[in-house]
Amino acid sequence: MVNTIEQDLNKLCDEQPFHTGWYFKNLRTGDILQRHGDVVVPSASTRKIAIMMTALKAVNEGKLALDQPVVMEAKYQNNDSGCFQHLSSDFVIQLRDALIMMIIVSDNTCTGAVADRVGLEAINALCQGIGMSGTTHRYGIPPAGMAGYLPAEKTNATTPADVGLLLEVILQGSQDADAAARLGCTPELCQLAIDILSWQRLRNRLPSRLPRKVKVAHKTGTTANNYNDAGIVYLGDEPAFILSAYTDGVPDELPNGDAGQAVAHDLIGYMCRICYDTLRAE
């Protein structure tokens, strides 16, 4: 079964004229498979998982509070992701709600506000502390107009394996206090993170080919050349596998005329379905 997943996923990736790296972990057996799993690529908005966990760590330490007010200032609204960029500035929401919007609709106004409160140093420290050695956070929000064109070494960057590791530690932390402590959190805060990831509204990648009621706790990431998604996929109430998929160098239009973004979306959706069907049949 494991070899079938690896062969089938690689076959899908080989058919496309752009880079695809992926990391898969079977949560039942512990088996790990990957393709370019340690290759550093732009993280795009999958980085927001680490930003959320850094904020929850600060909550656990008493530096922040989930119900504290966060002002959606105009300086954060010069972005191209989410909803709040289009609203009148200087309205106030709670930190918990800012985290939710940052994840479920990838709102960059919220991201800028949260990232400034916790600081890039703390975000990078959390990542390095659990072993995400290929991950670097360089911007709260990348410079306007540049997010889709900066190479990995000049923007927020990560690897499929790093994000897979982060998701696994969050999941373990939701069930075990010692695991949660690796993130500076409690099981309750890790479970809140899993809940928020499972409320994701952007479902055109990992969940797109799955039955509607399948639970997927995940975060997408998008630039002009990158279409990514990373998440925990459930069978019933049990977490079954982790899959993180990162594309790079995706053209606007493929040689056959297909839109690059649509092909990348479908690729990730089919990859997830192969993993889901294989583990469901075991």
Number of C-alpha atoms within 10 A of each C-alpha: 11 13 9 12 20 18 12 15 21 17 12 14 21 12 9 15 13 17 15 28 23 28 24 27 22 17 17 11 9 10 11 15 17 19 18 16 22 17 18 22 25 32 29 26 26 26 23 25 23 20 28 24 23 26 26 28 25 19 18 16 12 9 12 16 16 17 12 11 15 20 17 23 18 15 13 19 23 15 20 17 18 19 16 21 21 13 11 11 16 12 13 13 15 14 23 20 16 24 26 21 23 29 32 20 17 26 24 29 29 29 25 21 23 23 21 13 15 20 16 18 11 19 24 19 15 21 25 15 12 14 13 20 16 18 23 26 24 16 15 22 22 19 13 10 11 12 21 17 15 17 16 18 13 15 23 24 22 28 27 31 29 24 29 24 20 20 24 19 20 25 21 18 25 21 16 16 16 14 20 23 15 17 23 21 25 22 20 15 21 28 18 17 24 21 15 23 20 19 20 20 15 18 18 15 26 31 24 17 18 19 9 8 8 14 19 25 24 31 31 30 20 21 20 18 20 25 28 28 30 28 27 26 26 17 14 10 9 11 17 19 26 26 27 31 32 31 26 20 17 22 17 13 13 15 9 6 8 12 14 22 20 14 16 26 19 16 22 30 21 21 24 28 18 18 25 20 12 14 17 10 7 6
